[in-house]
Amino acid sequence: MYSVVLLLAATTSMDATSCHRNRGRGYCPPPCCPPPPCCGSIGYAPFPGGPGPGPGPGPGVTPGKTPAQKLTPAEEKQLAELMGQLKKTTTMTPAEFKQYEAWFRNISPDQRAKEYKEQMKGPVTPPVKPAAPLSVDEEKMLKDLMAKFSTKDPKTGKADLDEKGLKQYDEWFRQLPPADRLKEYEKEIKGKKGEISAPAQLMVHLPHDAVLTIDGHGTKSSAGSRWFQSPALNSRGVHFYELQATVERAGMLIRVNRLVRVQPGQLTEVNIDIPSPQYALARQR
């Protein structure tokens, strides 16, 4: 599932993509503001001592022009909402927040409205291309598998999967290619295996600038291939992880979700490809 949202990937300061987007607004926080044709080309002196034409009259002020009119109560409320949004979704420093506020106060009312609309717009969630529908035989296979995983063990009184797990398994099975559905059925229903308890290993391949969460928990790695190990899992159960990768492209963030099954003592590899913003928006339509 893809979604386009306004959310900056976690970095120690504004990254190159963020800088590029902000240059279009005339807002170029250091150290990303280069010589012309960026900020300097429009006669903008963003911050004292920063690149661009200098000396300037101060943060967010165009030389030779008076500051924009004072914010209305509604615009003050919008600014407060914007600052709250940025605090949740970026790692901007206190100095950068002050710079952003100064910039917002000195742009025109039309620009303020445009900035607010752009920053606060809701997510766009285009549908995922469905896998091939299950055949009559595959529906029977899935029914047998669901019955197996929902049957309670006489000794423990517990089933392999709870209600949430059964829903995840149903979704995961339906997304498998037909050949893999048959393999899964034969392995779980016809196969014989001893019970073990061991960690599962997960290798996720994705863009290095993507922010990755696993079951809603953040991860710190920024490598193109990221390795994770679970706590000990029992082979009798069926185990899933919900992955979410978020990456910024062309001023928008694209969010990709994956439901991944892992198995004790085995390595599972997952490739997360990020679609272009144009493709994600087209899929939404």
LINRA-V728274 format. One line per field, one symbol per residue. ss: DSSP state (~ for helix, > for strand, _ for the rest). phi: phi as a letter, one per 20 degrees, with the letter a starting at -180 (. if undefined). Layout:
ss->???
phi->???
This chain:
ss->_>>>>__________~~~~~~~~_______________~~~~_>>_______________>>__________~~~~~~~~~~~~~~~~~____~~~~~~~~~~~~___~~~~~~~~~~~~___>>>_________~~~~~~~~~~~~~~~_>______>___~~~~~~~~~~~~___~~~~~~~~~~~~~______>>>>>>>>>_____>>>>__>>______>>>>>>>>>>____>>>>>>>>>>>__>>>>>>>>>>>____>>>>>_____~~~~~~~~_
phi->.dbdcebeffbfbfefffffffffendcffeefefgeegffdmddfbgnefofbfdfqgmdegncfffffffgfffffffffffffffdcdfegfffffffffffdefgffffffffffdfffdcffeffffffffffffgffffffffefffgfemdefcegffffffgffffeffgfffffffffeeefdbfeccbfddcdddagfefedcclnefcdfcefccdcceffdeffedcccedcdcbeblncdddddcdceccgmceddcddeeffgffffffff
